[in-house]
Amino acid sequence: QLQASGGGLVQPGGSLRLSCVSSGRTYNNYIMSWFRQTPEKEREFVAALSRNGGSTYYADDVKGRFTISRDNAKNTVYLQMNSLKPEDTAVYYCAASRTIWGQKTNSDAYNYWGQGTLVTVSS
């Protein structure tokens, strides 16, 4: 199971760090990613981290502001979000997949999902 946390209310320009803790199984051999969703949009890809942690990939609108990382010893994946904008407001989900790296942005390729954590960016 995946448990996401760390969401909250933050002002524009602020920062948050989301955490995704795994229990019941280890996801060290999985691609780990974050997606987000709003009522107006379908779930969209945010960031992905390769199995060995050596590669990352980001959606264009978060590149340079968000950083995905993992701590295998703690079975935790993080999403550090800086310079937050109102348009980053969404429910953020962590997900795990054994798919190929080429499918990393495809939400249908992910087998395991966390419950979501709400991020609200507003003044």
DSSP file with accessible surface (Angstrom, degrees, kcal/mol):
  #  RESIDUE AA STRUCTURE BP1 BP2  ACC     N-H-->O    O-->H-N    N-H-->O    O-->H-N    TCO  KAPPA ALPHA  PHI   PSI    X-CA   Y-CA   Z-CA
    1    1 A Q              0   0  157      0, 0.0    22,-2.4     0, 0.0     2,-0.4   0.000 360.0 360.0 360.0 151.8    0.0    0.0    0.0
    2    2 A L  E     -A   22   0A  10    111,-0.5   113,-0.5    20,-0.2     2,-0.5  -0.955 360.0-165.6-117.5 135.8    1.0    3.6   -0.6
    3    3 A Q  E     -A   21   0A 109     18,-2.4    18,-2.6    -2,-0.4     2,-0.3  -0.956   6.9-162.3-125.0 112.6    0.3    6.4    1.8
    4    4 A A  E     +A   20   0A   2     -2,-0.5     2,-0.3    16,-0.2    16,-0.2  -0.702  19.8 154.3 -95.1 145.2    0.7   10.0    0.6
    5    5 A S  E     +A   19   0A  56     14,-2.4    14,-2.6    -2,-0.3   112,-0.1  -0.946  31.6  80.7-154.1 173.7    1.0   12.9    3.0
    6    6 A G        +     0   0   34      1,-0.3    11,-0.3    -2,-0.3    -1,-0.1   0.345  57.7 133.6 106.1  -5.8    2.3   16.4    3.3
    7    7 A G        +     0   0   28     12,-0.1     2,-0.3    85,-0.1    -1,-0.3  -0.180  21.2 122.1 -70.6 170.8   -0.3   18.4    1.5
    8    8 A G  E     -d  119   0B  29    110,-0.6   112,-2.9   109,-0.1     2,-0.5  -0.982  60.7 -49.0 165.6-168.4   -1.8   21.6    2.8
    9    9 A L  E     +d  120   0B 130     -2,-0.3     2,-0.3   110,-0.2   112,-0.2  -0.837  54.3 167.5 -98.5 129.7   -2.5   25.3    2.2
   10   10 A V  E     -d  121   0B  21    110,-2.7   112,-2.1    -2,-0.5     3,-0.1  -0.985  33.3-113.6-140.9 149.6    0.5   27.4    1.0
   11   11 A Q    >   -     0   0  138     -2,-0.3     3,-2.4   110,-0.2    73,-0.2  -0.451  50.0 -81.6 -78.4 154.6    0.9   30.8   -0.4
   12   12 A P  T 3  S+     0   0   59      0, 0.0    73,-0.2     0, 0.0    -1,-0.1  -0.295 121.1  27.8 -53.7 137.2    2.0   31.4   -4.0
   13   13 A G  T 3  S+     0   0   54     71,-3.4    70,-0.6     1,-0.3    72,-0.1   0.269 100.4 117.3  90.2 -10.2    5.8   31.2   -4.1
   14   14 A G    <   -     0   0   21     -3,-2.4    70,-2.3    70,-0.2     2,-0.3  -0.085  56.6-122.7 -82.7-175.2    5.9   28.8   -1.1
   15   15 A S        +     0   0   61     67,-0.2     2,-0.3    68,-0.2    67,-0.2  -0.926  21.2 178.6-131.9 152.7    7.1   25.2   -0.8
   16   16 A L  E     - B   0  81A  34     65,-2.1    65,-3.3    -2,-0.3     2,-0.5  -0.979  17.2-146.1-144.6 152.5    5.8   21.9    0.3
   17   17 A R  E     - B   0  80A 130     -2,-0.3     2,-0.3   -11,-0.3    63,-0.2  -0.975  14.5-157.7-122.2 118.6    7.3   18.4    0.5
   18   18 A L  E     - B   0  79A   0     61,-2.7    61,-2.2    -2,-0.5     2,-0.4  -0.703   6.9-157.9 -90.2 145.9    5.0   15.5   -0.2
   19   19 A S  E     -AB   5  78A  21    -14,-2.6   -14,-2.4    -2,-0.3     2,-0.4  -0.941   9.7-165.4-124.0 147.6    5.8   12.0    1.1
   20   20 A a  E     -AB   4  77A   2     57,-2.1    57,-2.2    -2,-0.4     2,-0.4  -0.933  11.7-168.0-133.9 107.4    4.7    8.6   -0.1
   21   21 A V  E     -AB   3  76A  59    -18,-2.6   -18,-2.4    -2,-0.4     2,-0.4  -0.817   8.4-148.1-100.9 134.1    5.4    5.8    2.3
   22   22 A S  E     +A    2   0A  11     53,-2.7     2,-0.3    -2,-0.4   -20,-0.2  -0.793  17.8 176.4-102.1 143.9    5.0    2.2    1.2
   23   23 A S        +     0   0   62    -22,-2.4     3,-0.0    -2,-0.4    52,-0.0  -0.977  60.4  28.4-140.2 153.1    3.9   -0.6    3.5
   24   24 A G  S    S+     0   0   91     -2,-0.3     2,-0.3   -22,-0.0   -22,-0.1   0.131 123.0  28.2  86.5 -27.0    3.2   -4.2    2.9
   25   25 A R  S    S-     0   0  106    -24,-0.2     2,-0.3     0, 0.0     0, 0.0  -0.976  80.2-114.7-155.3 160.9    5.6   -4.5    0.0
   26   26 A T        -     0   0   83     -2,-0.3     3,-0.2     1,-0.1    -3,-0.1  -0.778  13.0-163.0-100.5 147.5    8.8   -2.8   -1.2
   27   27 A Y    >   +     0   0    4     -2,-0.3     3,-1.8     1,-0.1    70,-0.1   0.004  51.4 121.3-115.8  27.2    8.8   -0.7   -4.3
   28   28 A N  T 3  S+     0   0   67      1,-0.3    -1,-0.1    44,-0.1     4,-0.1   0.783  79.1  46.9 -64.4 -25.0   12.5   -0.6   -4.9
   29   29 A N  T 3  S+     0   0   82     -3,-0.2     2,-0.3     2,-0.1    -1,-0.3   0.065 100.7  90.9-103.7  25.1   12.1   -2.2   -8.3
   30   30 A Y  S <  S-     0   0   16     -3,-1.8     2,-0.4    21,-0.2    68,-0.2  -0.873  80.6-113.9-118.1 150.8    9.3    0.0   -9.4
   31   31 A I  E     -E   97   0B   0     66,-3.2    66,-2.2    -2,-0.3     2,-0.4  -0.693  37.6-153.2 -72.5 130.9    9.0    3.3  -11.3
   32   32 A M  E     +EF  96  49B   3     17,-2.0    17,-2.7    -2,-0.4     2,-0.3  -0.943  21.3 167.3-113.2 134.6    7.6    5.7   -8.7
   33   33 A S  E     -EF  95  48B   1     62,-2.6    62,-2.3    -2,-0.4     2,-0.4  -0.901  29.9-133.8-142.2 164.6    5.7    8.7   -9.9
   34   34 A W  E     +EF  94  47B   0     13,-2.6    12,-2.5    -2,-0.3    13,-1.7  -0.981  22.5 178.9-119.5 138.0    3.4   11.5   -8.8
   35   35 A F  E     -EF  93  45B   1     58,-2.9    58,-3.0    -2,-0.4     2,-0.3  -0.837   9.9-154.7-124.9 166.6    0.2   12.5  -10.6
   36   36 A R  E     -EF  92  44B   5      8,-2.5     8,-3.3    -2,-0.3     2,-0.3  -0.982   6.2-168.2-143.5 157.3   -2.3   15.2   -9.8
   37   37 A Q  E     -E   91   0B  64     54,-2.0    54,-2.6    -2,-0.3     6,-0.1  -0.999   5.7-172.5-148.4 140.6   -5.9   15.8  -10.5
   38   38 A T    >   -     0   0   31      3,-0.5     3,-0.9    -2,-0.3    52,-0.1  -0.836  43.0-105.5-121.6 165.0   -8.4   18.6  -10.2
   39   39 A P  T 3  S+     0   0  127      0, 0.0    51,-0.0     0, 0.0    -1,-0.0   0.801 121.6  49.0 -60.0 -25.1  -12.2   18.5  -10.7
   40   40 A E  T 3  S+     0   0  159      2,-0.1     2,-0.3     1,-0.0    -3,-0.0   0.663 112.5  47.9 -89.8 -15.6  -11.7   20.3  -14.0
   41   41 A K  S <  S-     0   0  116     -3,-0.9    -3,-0.5     3,-0.0     3,-0.1  -0.879  79.9-111.8-127.9 155.9   -9.0   18.0  -15.4
   42   42 A E        -     0   0  170     -2,-0.3    -4,-0.2     1,-0.2    -6,-0.1  -0.356  61.3 -71.4 -71.7 164.4   -8.2   14.4  -15.8
   43   43 A R        -     0   0   78     -6,-0.1     2,-0.4    -2,-0.1    -6,-0.2  -0.356  61.1-161.5 -59.3 131.7   -5.4   13.0  -13.8
   44   44 A E  E     -F   36   0B  56     -8,-3.3    -8,-2.5    -3,-0.1     2,-0.1  -0.918  19.1-106.6-124.5 149.5   -2.1   14.3  -15.1
   45   45 A F  E     +F   35   0B  23     -2,-0.4   -10,-0.2    60,-0.2     3,-0.1  -0.404  35.1 168.3 -70.5 142.5    1.5   13.2  -14.8
   46   46 A V  E     -     0   0B   0    -12,-2.5    13,-2.5     1,-0.4     2,-0.3   0.707  58.6 -16.3-117.9 -55.7    3.8   15.3  -12.6
   47   47 A A  E     -FG  34  58B   0    -13,-1.7   -13,-2.6    11,-0.2    -1,-0.4  -0.994  50.5-159.4-157.6 150.3    7.1   13.5  -12.1
   48   48 A A  E     -FG  33  57B   0      9,-2.5     9,-1.8    -2,-0.3     2,-0.4  -0.978   2.8-159.8-136.0 150.8    8.7   10.1  -12.3
   49   49 A L  E     -FG  32  56B   5    -17,-2.7   -17,-2.0    -2,-0.3     7,-0.2  -0.996  24.5-122.4-131.1 131.1   11.7    8.4  -10.8
   50   50 A S    >   -     0   0   12      5,-2.8     3,-1.3    -2,-0.4   -20,-0.1  -0.139  31.8 -99.0 -70.8 169.3   13.3    5.3  -12.3
   51   51 A R  T 3  S+     0   0   74      1,-0.3   -21,-0.2   -22,-0.2    -1,-0.1   0.876 124.1  38.2 -56.1 -44.4   13.8    2.0  -10.5
   52   52 A N  T 3  S-     0   0  133    -23,-0.1    -1,-0.3     1,-0.0   -23,-0.1   0.425 110.7-118.1 -91.0   3.8   17.4    2.7   -9.5
   53   53 A G  S <  S+     0   0   33     -3,-1.3    -2,-0.1     2,-0.2    17,-0.1   0.505  84.7 114.7  76.9   4.3   16.8    6.4   -8.9
   54   54 A G        +     0   0   62      1,-0.1     2,-0.4    -5,-0.1    -1,-0.1   0.661  68.9  47.5 -84.8 -14.6   19.2    7.4  -11.6
   55   55 A S        -     0   0   60      2,-0.0    -5,-2.8     0, 0.0     2,-0.3  -0.969  59.0-177.8-130.4 143.5   16.7    9.0  -13.9
   56   56 A T  E     -G   49   0B  66     -2,-0.4     2,-0.3    -7,-0.2    -7,-0.2  -0.917   4.4-167.7-131.2 160.2   13.9   11.5  -13.4
   57   57 A Y  E     -G   48   0B  99     -9,-1.8    -9,-2.5    -2,-0.3     2,-0.3  -0.984   6.9-167.5-150.4 138.7   11.3   13.0  -15.7
   58   58 A Y  E     -G   47   0B  32     -2,-0.3   -11,-0.2   -11,-0.2     2,-0.1  -0.942  28.4-107.1-129.9 149.4    9.0   16.0  -15.1
   59   59 A A    >>  -     0   0   18    -13,-2.5     3,-1.7    -2,-0.3     4,-1.2  -0.416  41.5-113.2 -64.6 149.4    6.0   17.5  -16.8
   60   60 A D  T 34 S+     0   0  129      1,-0.3     3,-0.4     2,-0.2    -1,-0.1   0.856 112.7  57.0 -57.9 -36.8    7.0   20.8  -18.5
   61   61 A D  T 34 S+     0   0   77      1,-0.2    -1,-0.3     3,-0.0   -15,-0.0   0.548 114.5  36.8 -80.2  -3.1    5.0   23.0  -16.2
   62   62 A V  T X> S+     0   0    0     -3,-1.7     3,-2.3   -16,-0.2     4,-2.2   0.477  83.9 123.8-118.1  -7.0    6.8   21.7  -13.0
   63   63 A K  T 3< S+     0   0  112     -4,-1.2     4,-0.1    -3,-0.4   -16,-0.0  -0.279  81.0  16.2 -59.5 132.5   10.3   21.3  -14.4
   64   64 A G  T 34 S+     0   0   80      2,-0.4    -1,-0.3     1,-0.1     3,-0.1   0.269 125.1  60.1  88.0 -13.1   12.8   23.3  -12.4
   65   65 A R  T <4 S+     0   0   27     -3,-2.3    17,-2.1     1,-0.2     2,-0.3   0.691  97.8  53.5-113.3 -33.5   10.4   23.8   -9.5
   66   66 A F  E  <  -C   81   0A   3     -4,-2.2    -2,-0.4    15,-0.2     2,-0.4  -0.823  59.6-166.9-108.4 148.3    9.6   20.2   -8.4
   67   67 A T  E     -C   80   0A  72     13,-2.4    13,-3.0    -2,-0.3     2,-0.4  -0.991   5.4-157.5-136.1 126.9   12.1   17.5   -7.4
   68   68 A I  E     +C   79   0A   5     -2,-0.4     2,-0.3    11,-0.2    11,-0.2  -0.823  23.9 157.2-101.4 141.2   11.3   13.8   -7.0
   69   69 A S  E     -C   78   0A  53      9,-1.8     9,-2.9    -2,-0.4     2,-0.3  -0.951  23.9-143.3-153.0 168.6   13.5   11.6   -4.9
   70   70 A R  E     -C   77   0A  41     -2,-0.3     2,-0.5     7,-0.3     7,-0.2  -0.989   9.3-157.9-141.1 151.3   13.4    8.3   -3.0
   71   71 A D  E > > -C   76   0A  53      5,-3.2     5,-2.0    -2,-0.3     3,-0.9  -0.909  11.0-171.8-124.9  98.0   14.8    6.9    0.2
   72   72 A N  G > 5S+     0   0   64     -2,-0.5     3,-0.9     1,-0.3    -1,-0.1   0.830  83.3  61.0 -63.8 -32.1   14.7    3.1   -0.1
   73   73 A A  G 3 5S+     0   0   96      1,-0.3    -1,-0.3    -3,-0.1    -2,-0.0   0.825 114.1  36.1 -64.4 -28.3   15.7    2.6    3.5
   74   74 A K  G < 5S-     0   0  132     -3,-0.9    -1,-0.3     2,-0.2    -2,-0.2   0.342 106.0-127.1-102.6   2.6   12.6    4.4    4.6
   75   75 A N  T < 5 +     0   0   52     -3,-0.9   -53,-2.7    -4,-0.4     2,-0.4   0.891  66.8 134.3  51.4  44.1   10.4    3.0    1.7
   76   76 A T  E   < -BC  21  71A  12     -5,-2.0    -5,-3.2   -55,-0.2     2,-0.4  -0.971  45.0-162.3-131.8 139.3    9.5    6.6    0.9
   77   77 A V  E     -BC  20  70A   7    -57,-2.2   -57,-2.1    -2,-0.4     2,-0.3  -0.949  18.0-157.5-115.7 140.5    9.3    8.7   -2.2
   78   78 A Y  E     -BC  19  69A  25     -9,-2.9    -9,-1.8    -2,-0.4     2,-0.4  -0.836  16.0-160.7-117.8 154.0    9.3   12.5   -1.9
   79   79 A L  E     -BC  18  68A   0    -61,-2.2   -61,-2.7    -2,-0.3     2,-0.6  -0.912  12.7-161.5-131.6 104.8    8.1   15.4   -4.1
   80   80 A Q  E     -BC  17  67A  60    -13,-3.0   -13,-2.4    -2,-0.4     2,-0.6  -0.796  10.0-166.1 -84.9 122.0    9.7   18.6   -3.2
   81   81 A M  E     +BC  16  66A   0    -65,-3.3   -65,-2.1    -2,-0.6     2,-0.3  -0.951  10.7 174.0-117.4 116.9    7.6   21.5   -4.6
   82   82 A N        +     0   0   58    -17,-2.1   -67,-0.2    -2,-0.6   -68,-0.2  -0.762  59.3  23.3-116.2 164.3    9.1   25.0   -4.7
   83   83 A S  S    S-     0   0   69    -70,-0.6    -1,-0.2    -2,-0.3   -69,-0.2   0.901  84.7-160.0  49.5  48.6    7.8   28.2   -6.2
   84   84 A L        -     0   0    3    -70,-2.3   -71,-3.4    -3,-0.2   -70,-0.2  -0.261   8.0-158.5 -66.2 146.6    4.3   27.0   -6.0
   85   85 A K    >   -     0   0   87    -73,-0.2     3,-2.5   -72,-0.1     4,-0.3  -0.849  31.7-109.8-121.2 156.8    1.6   28.6   -8.2
   86   86 A P  G >  S+     0   0   69      0, 0.0     3,-1.9     0, 0.0    35,-0.4   0.855 117.6  62.9 -54.8 -32.6   -2.2   28.7   -7.8
   87   87 A E  G 3  S+     0   0  123      1,-0.3    -3,-0.0    -3,-0.0     0, 0.0   0.563  89.0  69.5 -73.1  -6.0   -2.4   26.4  -10.9
   88   88 A D  G <  S+     0   0    0     -3,-2.5    -1,-0.3    33,-0.1     2,-0.2   0.524  70.5 120.9 -82.7  -6.3   -0.5   23.7   -8.9
   89   89 A T    <   +     0   0   45     -3,-1.9     2,-0.3    -4,-0.3    31,-0.2  -0.399  41.0 107.0 -60.9 124.4   -3.6   23.3   -6.7
   90   90 A A  E    S- H   0 119B   5     29,-2.0    29,-3.0    -2,-0.2     2,-0.6  -0.966  75.8 -81.2-178.1 170.0   -4.7   19.7   -7.0
   91   91 A V  E     -EH  37 118B  42    -54,-2.6   -54,-2.0    -2,-0.3     2,-0.4  -0.873  48.7-147.0 -89.2 126.3   -5.0   16.4   -5.2
   92   92 A Y  E     -EH  36 117B   0     25,-3.2    25,-2.1    -2,-0.6     2,-0.4  -0.837  14.2-168.4-102.4 133.4   -1.6   14.7   -5.6
   93   93 A Y  E     -E   35   0B  43    -58,-3.0   -58,-2.9    -2,-0.4     2,-0.3  -0.956  12.0-146.7-121.3 136.0   -1.3   11.0   -5.9
   94   94 A a  E     -E   34   0B   1     -2,-0.4    20,-2.6   -60,-0.2     2,-0.3  -0.731  24.2-177.0 -94.2 154.2    1.8    8.8   -5.7
   95   95 A A  E     -EI  33 113B   0    -62,-2.3   -62,-2.6    -2,-0.3     2,-0.4  -0.989  17.3-148.7-151.3 155.0    1.9    5.7   -7.8
   96   96 A A  E     +EI  32 112B   0     16,-2.3    16,-1.8    -2,-0.3    15,-1.5  -0.972  18.8 171.0-130.3 142.1    4.1    2.7   -8.5
   97   97 A S  E     -E   31   0B   0    -66,-2.2   -66,-3.2    -2,-0.4    13,-0.1  -0.998  34.6-153.1-149.4 149.9    4.6    0.7  -11.7
   98   98 A R        +     0   0  138     -2,-0.3     3,-0.1    11,-0.3    12,-0.1   0.155  62.4 124.1-103.5  18.6    6.7   -2.1  -13.2
   99   99 A T  S    S-     0   0   30     10,-0.3   -68,-0.1     1,-0.1     2,-0.1  -0.067  72.9 -82.5 -69.3 174.6    6.1   -0.7  -16.7
  100  100 A I    >   -     0   0  114      1,-0.1     3,-2.2     3,-0.0    -1,-0.1  -0.446  40.2-110.5 -76.6 155.7    8.9    0.3  -19.0
  101  101 A W  G >  S+     0   0   79      1,-0.3     3,-1.8     2,-0.2     4,-0.2   0.828 115.3  66.7 -57.3 -30.7   10.4    3.7  -18.7
  102  102 A G  G 3  S+     0   0   56      1,-0.3    -1,-0.3     2,-0.1     3,-0.2   0.673 100.7  49.3 -66.3 -16.0    8.8    4.8  -21.9
  103  103 A Q  G X  S+     0   0   79     -3,-2.2     3,-2.0     1,-0.2    -1,-0.3   0.208  75.0 116.5-103.8  14.9    5.3    4.4  -20.4
  104  104 A K  T <  S+     0   0   28     -3,-1.8    -1,-0.2     1,-0.3    -2,-0.1   0.731  75.2  48.2 -61.9 -26.6    6.1    6.5  -17.3
  105  105 A T  T 3  S+     0   0   66     -3,-0.2     2,-0.8    -4,-0.2    -1,-0.3   0.492  88.0  99.1 -91.9  -2.3    3.6    9.3  -18.0
  106  106 A N    X   -     0   0   57     -3,-2.0     3,-2.0     1,-0.2     4,-0.2  -0.751  57.5-161.7 -90.9 109.7    0.8    6.9  -18.7
  107  107 A S  G >  S+     0   0   36     -2,-0.8     3,-1.6     1,-0.3    -1,-0.2   0.811  88.3  65.4 -63.3 -26.8   -1.5    6.6  -15.6
  108  108 A D  G 3  S+     0   0  144      1,-0.3    -1,-0.3    -3,-0.1    -2,-0.0   0.676  92.6  63.8 -67.9 -16.7   -3.0    3.4  -17.0
  109  109 A A  G <  S+     0   0   19     -3,-2.0     2,-0.4    -6,-0.3   -10,-0.3   0.509  83.8  95.2 -84.3  -2.8    0.4    1.7  -16.6
  110  110 A Y    <   -     0   0   12     -3,-1.6   -13,-0.2    -4,-0.2     3,-0.1  -0.759  48.2-175.9 -99.2 132.3    0.4    2.1  -12.8
  111  111 A N        +     0   0  103    -15,-1.5     2,-0.4    -2,-0.4   -14,-0.2   0.718  68.0  47.6 -94.5 -28.6   -0.7   -0.7  -10.6
  112  112 A Y  E     -I   96   0B  72    -16,-1.8   -16,-2.3  -111,-0.0     2,-0.4  -0.973  62.7-177.6-126.8 134.5   -0.5    0.8   -7.2
  113  113 A W  E     -I   95   0B  76     -2,-0.4  -111,-0.5   -18,-0.2   -18,-0.2  -0.968  20.3-133.1-132.3 142.8   -1.9    4.2   -6.0
  114  114 A G        -     0   0    8    -20,-2.6  -111,-0.2    -2,-0.4     3,-0.1  -0.315  36.3-104.4 -79.5 176.8   -1.8    6.2   -2.8
  115  115 A Q        -     0   0   93   -113,-0.5   -22,-0.1     1,-0.1  -112,-0.1   0.616  60.6-110.3 -84.4 -11.6   -5.0    7.8   -1.5
  116  116 A G        -     0   0   13    -22,-0.1     2,-0.4     1,-0.1   -23,-0.2   0.165  19.9-133.6  96.4 145.2   -4.1   11.3   -2.5
  117  117 A T  E     - H   0  92B  19    -25,-2.1   -25,-3.2  -112,-0.1     2,-0.4  -0.999  22.8-122.7-137.3 134.7   -3.1   14.5   -0.6
  118  118 A L  E     - H   0  91B  96     -2,-0.4  -110,-0.6   -27,-0.2     2,-0.5  -0.641  21.6-169.6 -85.6 128.3   -4.6   17.9   -1.3
  119  119 A V  E     -dH   8  90B   0    -29,-3.0   -29,-2.0    -2,-0.4     2,-0.5  -0.974   4.2-173.6-114.0 124.3   -2.3   20.8   -2.1
  120  120 A T  E     -d    9   0B  43   -112,-2.9  -110,-2.7    -2,-0.5     2,-0.7  -0.982   6.4-167.9-122.0 121.7   -3.9   24.2   -2.2
  121  121 A V  E     +d   10   0B   3     -2,-0.5     2,-0.3   -35,-0.4  -110,-0.2  -0.924  34.3 130.1-111.4 110.3   -1.9   27.2   -3.4
  122  122 A S              0   0   65   -112,-2.1    -2,-0.1    -2,-0.7   -37,-0.0  -0.993 360.0 360.0-159.5 148.2   -3.7   30.4   -2.5
  123  123 A S              0   0  128     -2,-0.3  -112,-0.1  -112,-0.2    -1,-0.1   0.424 360.0 360.0 -93.9 360.0   -3.1   33.8   -0.9
